[in-house]
Amino acid sequence: MDENSCATPIAGDLADLGVRAGDTILVHSSFKSLGPVPGGIETVVQGLLRAIGPSGTLLMPALTYRLRPPEIFDPRGTPVIVGAIPEYFRTRPGTRRSVHPTHSVCAVGREAHDYLDDHGLDSTPCGPHSPFHKITQRGAKILMLGCGLKPNTTMHVLEELGRAPYVFGKTFVFTIADGQGGVCQKQYVTHGFEGYRQRYDRVAQLADSSFLRRGRVLDADTWLLEARGLREAVLRKMGDDPLFFVEPRD
């Protein structure tokens, strides 16, 4: 079976879950969870692109949150540290990457420029210019492909908006390559979580979880979240209990 014939059932499973042509989807993923995939990661990307069609936009986190000065963030070459699929996607021809030293995003598709181009204006990981923030204001969707609900970076947007008492940490001056052979420096506040462990899987416990759908893509247990609905439900819950989505570390 070639990659194109395997991409079709991936696209079909995504359609059954609720992914539609023209959608913007942000994909967190575990490649191993899918089981054997002829053609490897390229097949997965083809399936995702087939599901959203030529008018859709595919986003993936390109996180480098362990980066610290004096290391230089180079959007062309700094590797992604959150899995094989986003790292492959970063290097794939046609993929663009936003400029942020710890929480960049890669994208391809109709609205890629709109999501990525002004991310460099932010000074926190998930500020108002972040693609993670923008998807919560639009009709975008978050796909948790075989990785459960815990690694949902968009939750950081809501922690920043809700002023969660644990969210911010230290401030650093990062050095960033500009893609033209030069570098610039900028001060950023990083995330903290001092003494806490993230429990973003608790979104499934919310009284209003209508923004969640669960299904399978190949062998992978998969969740699809409506980003705007997630924002509304999580901010409402954090207003009642600011520590609901974390737990103390042992």
KOLVOKE-674066 format. One record per residue (C-alpha): residue in one letter; x, y, z; residue number from 1. Coordinates in Angstrom, 2 decimals. Layout:
<atoms>
[atom 'a', [X, Y, Z], NUM]
...
</atoms>
This chain:
<atoms>
[atom 'm', [0.00, 0.00, 0.00], 1]
[atom 'd', [1.46, 3.38, -0.99], 2]
[atom 'e', [1.23, 6.62, 0.96], 3]
[atom 'n', [-1.64, 7.99, -1.13], 4]
[atom 's', [-3.86, 4.97, -0.56], 5]
[atom 'c', [-3.14, 5.08, 3.19], 6]
[atom 'a', [-3.76, 8.83, 3.35], 7]
[atom 't', [-7.36, 8.23, 2.24], 8]
[atom 'p', [-8.42, 6.25, 5.35], 9]
[atom 'i', [-6.68, 8.84, 7.56], 10]
[atom 'a', [-8.70, 11.58, 5.88], 11]
[atom 'g', [-11.84, 9.48, 6.22], 12]
[atom 'd', [-11.31, 8.93, 9.94], 13]
[atom 'l', [-10.73, 12.66, 10.39], 14]
[atom 'a', [-13.95, 13.43, 8.53], 15]
[atom 'd', [-15.85, 11.01, 10.78], 16]
[atom 'l', [-14.42, 12.84, 13.79], 17]
[atom 'g', [-15.57, 16.23, 12.50], 18]
[atom 'v', [-12.73, 17.68, 10.41], 19]
[atom 'r', [-14.15, 19.48, 7.38], 20]
[atom 'a', [-12.82, 20.92, 4.13], 21]
[atom 'g', [-11.67, 24.49, 4.74], 22]
[atom 'd', [-10.95, 23.93, 8.43], 23]
[atom 't', [-7.98, 25.35, 10.27], 24]
[atom 'i', [-6.60, 22.60, 12.52], 25]
[atom 'l', [-3.79, 22.69, 15.06], 26]
[atom 'v', [-2.40, 19.17, 15.43], 27]
[atom 'h', [-0.69, 17.67, 18.48], 28]
[atom 's', [0.37, 14.13, 17.74], 29]
[atom 's', [2.00, 10.82, 18.53], 30]
[atom 'f', [3.19, 9.03, 15.41], 31]
[atom 'k', [3.63, 5.67, 17.17], 32]
[atom 's', [0.00, 5.66, 18.31], 33]
[atom 'l', [-1.23, 5.37, 14.71], 34]
[atom 'g', [0.22, 1.90, 14.23], 35]
[atom 'p', [1.99, 0.90, 11.00], 36]
[atom 'v', [1.70, 3.67, 8.40], 37]
[atom 'p', [2.97, 2.89, 4.88], 38]
[atom 'g', [4.94, 5.89, 3.67], 39]
[atom 'g', [5.59, 7.08, 7.21], 40]
[atom 'i', [4.97, 10.62, 8.40], 41]
[atom 'e', [4.47, 12.03, 4.92], 42]
[atom 't', [1.39, 9.81, 4.65], 43]
[atom 'v', [0.03, 11.31, 7.86], 44]
[atom 'v', [0.59, 14.85, 6.60], 45]
[atom 'q', [-1.06, 13.97, 3.29], 46]
[atom 'g', [-4.06, 12.59, 5.18], 47]
[atom 'l', [-4.37, 15.76, 7.24], 48]
[atom 'l', [-4.10, 17.96, 4.15], 49]
[atom 'r', [-6.61, 15.84, 2.27], 50]
[atom 'a', [-9.09, 16.19, 5.14], 51]
[atom 'i', [-8.95, 20.02, 5.22], 52]
[atom 'g', [-8.62, 20.46, 1.46], 53]
[atom 'p', [-6.88, 23.26, -0.47], 54]
[atom 's', [-8.80, 25.99, 1.37], 55]
[atom 'g', [-7.80, 24.73, 4.83], 56]
[atom 't', [-4.82, 25.56, 7.04], 57]
[atom 'l', [-2.67, 23.03, 8.89], 58]
[atom 'l', [-0.81, 24.18, 12.02], 59]
[atom 'm', [1.56, 22.25, 14.25], 60]
[atom 'p', [3.42, 23.32, 17.41], 61]
[atom 'a', [7.14, 23.80, 16.83], 62]
[atom 'l', [8.04, 24.15, 20.50], 63]
[atom 't', [11.57, 24.70, 21.78], 64]
[atom 'y', [10.74, 25.56, 25.39], 65]
[atom 'r', [14.02, 24.17, 26.72], 66]
[atom 'l', [15.98, 26.79, 24.77], 67]
[atom 'r', [17.86, 29.22, 27.01], 68]
[atom 'p', [20.50, 31.92, 26.41], 69]
[atom 'p', [23.12, 31.91, 25.03], 70]
[atom 'e', [21.52, 29.45, 22.57], 71]
[atom 'i', [20.19, 31.12, 19.41], 72]
[atom 'f', [16.70, 30.45, 18.07], 73]
[atom 'd', [16.86, 30.03, 14.30], 74]
[atom 'p', [13.41, 29.47, 12.75], 75]
[atom 'r', [15.09, 27.77, 9.80], 76]
[atom 'g', [17.07, 25.24, 11.80], 77]
[atom 't', [16.22, 24.94, 15.51], 78]
[atom 'p', [14.65, 21.47, 15.95], 79]
[atom 'v', [11.18, 20.90, 17.37], 80]
[atom 'i', [11.16, 18.97, 20.66], 81]
[atom 'v', [7.54, 17.75, 20.74], 82]
[atom 'g', [7.52, 14.74, 18.45], 83]
[atom 'a', [8.39, 13.24, 15.12], 84]
[atom 'i', [5.42, 14.54, 13.12], 85]
[atom 'p', [5.91, 18.27, 13.87], 86]
[atom 'e', [9.67, 17.99, 13.39], 87]
[atom 'y', [9.13, 16.40, 9.98], 88]
[atom 'f', [6.52, 19.02, 9.14], 89]
[atom 'r', [9.00, 21.78, 10.03], 90]
[atom 't', [11.44, 20.54, 7.38], 91]
[atom 'r', [8.83, 19.81, 4.72], 92]
[atom 'p', [8.99, 22.05, 1.61], 93]
[atom 'g', [6.45, 24.86, 1.77], 94]
[atom 't', [6.09, 24.90, 5.55], 95]
[atom 'r', [6.40, 28.27, 7.28], 96]
[atom 'r', [7.40, 28.85, 10.92], 97]
[atom 's', [6.58, 31.71, 13.26], 98]
[atom 'v', [9.28, 33.58, 15.17], 99]
[atom 'h', [9.27, 32.80, 18.87], 100]
[atom 'p', [12.18, 31.31, 20.85], 101]
[atom 't', [10.11, 28.83, 22.90], 102]
[atom 'h', [6.59, 28.52, 21.41], 103]
[atom 's', [6.80, 28.87, 17.64], 104]
[atom 'v', [4.27, 27.26, 15.29], 105]
[atom 'c', [4.61, 25.81, 11.79], 106]
[atom 'a', [1.89, 26.07, 9.17], 107]
[atom 'v', [0.90, 25.52, 5.58], 108]
[atom 'g', [-2.29, 26.53, 3.83], 109]
[atom 'r', [-4.53, 29.43, 2.94], 110]
[atom 'e', [-4.24, 31.36, 6.24], 111]
[atom 'a', [-0.67, 30.40, 7.21], 112]
[atom 'h', [0.67, 33.95, 6.85], 113]
[atom 'd', [-2.18, 35.41, 8.88], 114]
[atom 'y', [-1.56, 33.01, 11.75], 115]
[atom 'l', [2.23, 33.23, 11.79], 116]
[atom 'd', [3.59, 36.52, 10.54], 117]
[atom 'd', [3.18, 38.77, 13.60], 118]
[atom 'h', [4.04, 36.23, 16.31], 119]
[atom 'g', [7.35, 38.02, 16.82], 120]
[atom 'l', [5.47, 40.94, 18.41], 121]
[atom 'd', [4.64, 38.91, 21.52], 122]
[atom 's', [6.78, 38.87, 24.66], 123]
[atom 't', [5.11, 35.88, 26.36], 124]
[atom 'p', [4.80, 32.31, 25.00], 125]
[atom 'c', [1.11, 32.55, 24.05], 126]
[atom 'g', [0.33, 36.24, 23.78], 127]
[atom 'p', [-2.27, 37.95, 21.56], 128]
[atom 'h', [-0.22, 37.52, 18.36], 129]
[atom 's', [0.45, 33.83, 18.96], 130]
[atom 'p', [-1.21, 31.32, 16.61], 131]
[atom 'f', [-2.32, 29.49, 19.76], 132]
[atom 'h', [-4.22, 32.62, 20.82], 133]
[atom 'k', [-5.66, 33.31, 17.36], 134]
[atom 'i', [-7.25, 29.89, 17.01], 135]
[atom 't', [-9.34, 30.52, 20.14], 136]
[atom 'q', [-10.87, 33.60, 18.50], 137]
[atom 'r', [-11.81, 31.88, 15.25], 138]
[atom 'g', [-13.58, 28.75, 14.12], 139]
[atom 'a', [-10.41, 26.66, 14.36], 140]
[atom 'k', [-10.07, 23.14, 15.74], 141]
[atom 'i', [-7.45, 21.36, 17.83], 142]
[atom 'l', [-6.66, 17.75, 16.95], 143]
[atom 'm', [-5.06, 15.63, 19.67], 144]
[atom 'l', [-3.90, 12.75, 17.48], 145]
[atom 'g', [-3.06, 9.78, 19.69], 146]
[atom 'c', [-1.49, 11.89, 22.45], 147]
[atom 'g', [-4.39, 12.38, 24.84], 148]
[atom 'l', [-5.58, 15.75, 26.11], 149]
[atom 'k', [-2.64, 16.69, 28.33], 150]
[atom 'p', [-0.21, 18.23, 25.77], 151]
[atom 'n', [-2.66, 20.94, 24.69], 152]
[atom 't', [-0.53, 24.08, 24.33], 153]
[atom 't', [-3.59, 26.24, 23.71], 154]
[atom 'm', [-4.39, 25.88, 27.40], 155]
[atom 'h', [-1.46, 28.23, 28.05], 156]
[atom 'v', [-3.34, 30.95, 26.18], 157]
[atom 'l', [-6.22, 30.60, 28.62], 158]
[atom 'e', [-3.89, 30.53, 31.62], 159]
[atom 'e', [-2.32, 33.78, 30.43], 160]
[atom 'l', [-5.73, 35.36, 29.81], 161]
[atom 'g', [-7.07, 34.10, 33.13], 162]
[atom 'r', [-3.93, 35.27, 34.96], 163]
[atom 'a', [-3.37, 31.85, 36.51], 164]
[atom 'p', [-1.10, 32.35, 39.54], 165]
[atom 'y', [1.42, 29.74, 38.39], 166]
[atom 'v', [1.74, 30.48, 34.68], 167]
[atom 'f', [4.63, 32.95, 34.39], 168]
[atom 'g', [8.25, 32.27, 35.34], 169]
[atom 'k', [11.59, 33.87, 34.63], 170]
[atom 't', [12.47, 36.58, 32.13], 171]
[atom 'f', [15.26, 36.05, 29.60], 172]
[atom 'v', [16.81, 38.00, 26.75], 173]
[atom 'f', [16.78, 35.62, 23.78], 174]
[atom 't', [18.86, 35.90, 20.63], 175]
[atom 'i', [16.92, 35.22, 17.43], 176]
[atom 'a', [18.25, 34.70, 13.92], 177]
[atom 'd', [16.42, 36.85, 11.40], 178]
[atom 'g', [16.76, 34.51, 8.42], 179]
[atom 'q', [18.97, 36.98, 6.58], 180]
[atom 'g', [22.24, 36.15, 8.31], 181]
[atom 'g', [21.76, 38.58, 11.18], 182]
[atom 'v', [20.49, 38.28, 14.73], 183]
[atom 'c', [18.40, 40.37, 17.10], 184]
[atom 'q', [17.71, 40.22, 20.82], 185]
[atom 'k', [14.43, 40.52, 22.68], 186]
[atom 'q', [13.23, 40.06, 26.24], 187]
[atom 'y', [10.62, 37.37, 26.89], 188]
[atom 'v', [8.76, 36.14, 29.96], 189]
[atom 't', [8.69, 32.33, 30.05], 190]
[atom 'h', [6.14, 30.02, 31.63], 191]
[atom 'g', [6.77, 28.90, 35.19], 192]
[atom 'f', [4.47, 26.25, 36.73], 193]
[atom 'e', [6.64, 26.27, 39.86], 194]
[atom 'g', [5.38, 23.48, 42.11], 195]
[atom 'y', [2.58, 22.40, 39.75], 196]
[atom 'r', [1.95, 19.69, 37.17], 197]
[atom 'q', [-0.36, 20.32, 34.20], 198]
[atom 'r', [-3.68, 18.46, 34.13], 199]
[atom 'y', [-5.22, 19.62, 30.89], 200]
[atom 'd', [-6.97, 16.28, 30.51], 201]
[atom 'r', [-9.49, 17.64, 33.02], 202]
[atom 'v', [-11.24, 19.52, 30.22], 203]
[atom 'a', [-13.12, 16.25, 29.68], 204]
[atom 'q', [-14.63, 16.68, 33.18], 205]
[atom 'l', [-16.18, 20.08, 32.49], 206]
[atom 'a', [-19.95, 20.31, 32.78], 207]
[atom 'd', [-20.08, 21.82, 29.30], 208]
[atom 's', [-17.83, 19.64, 27.16], 209]
[atom 's', [-19.81, 20.02, 23.95], 210]
[atom 'f', [-16.65, 21.35, 22.28], 211]
[atom 'l', [-15.06, 17.86, 22.57], 212]
[atom 'r', [-15.38, 14.87, 20.26], 213]
[atom 'r', [-13.57, 11.55, 20.59], 214]
[atom 'g', [-12.83, 8.96, 17.91], 215]
[atom 'r', [-10.07, 7.02, 16.21], 216]
[atom 'v', [-7.63, 7.77, 13.41], 217]
[atom 'l', [-6.13, 4.47, 12.30], 218]
[atom 'd', [-5.09, 2.92, 15.64], 219]
[atom 'a', [-4.89, 6.24, 17.53], 220]
[atom 'd', [-7.40, 7.33, 20.15], 221]
[atom 't', [-8.03, 10.91, 19.06], 222]
[atom 'w', [-9.79, 14.03, 20.36], 223]
[atom 'l', [-11.10, 16.96, 18.33], 224]
[atom 'l', [-11.71, 20.25, 20.18], 225]
[atom 'e', [-13.48, 23.38, 19.00], 226]
[atom 'a', [-10.99, 26.07, 20.05], 227]
[atom 'r', [-13.56, 28.80, 20.68], 228]
[atom 'g', [-15.69, 26.49, 22.82], 229]
[atom 'l', [-12.60, 25.39, 24.73], 230]
[atom 'r', [-11.77, 29.01, 25.48], 231]
[atom 'e', [-15.22, 29.80, 26.84], 232]
[atom 'a', [-15.51, 26.67, 28.99], 233]
[atom 'v', [-11.99, 26.82, 30.42], 234]
[atom 'l', [-12.05, 30.52, 31.28], 235]
[atom 'r', [-15.40, 30.02, 33.00], 236]
[atom 'k', [-13.99, 27.13, 35.06], 237]
[atom 'm', [-10.79, 29.00, 35.91], 238]
[atom 'g', [-12.92, 31.88, 37.17], 239]
[atom 'd', [-14.39, 29.47, 39.72], 240]
[atom 'd', [-11.22, 27.50, 40.43], 241]
[atom 'p', [-7.89, 28.97, 39.18], 242]
[atom 'l', [-6.04, 25.73, 40.03], 243]
[atom 'f', [-8.44, 23.26, 38.38], 244]
[atom 'f', [-6.12, 22.48, 35.47], 245]
[atom 'v', [-3.00, 21.83, 37.56], 246]
[atom 'e', [-2.07, 19.70, 40.57], 247]
[atom 'p', [0.76, 20.05, 43.10], 248]
[atom 'r', [3.96, 18.20, 42.30], 249]
[atom 'd', [4.94, 15.47, 44.73], 250]
</atoms>
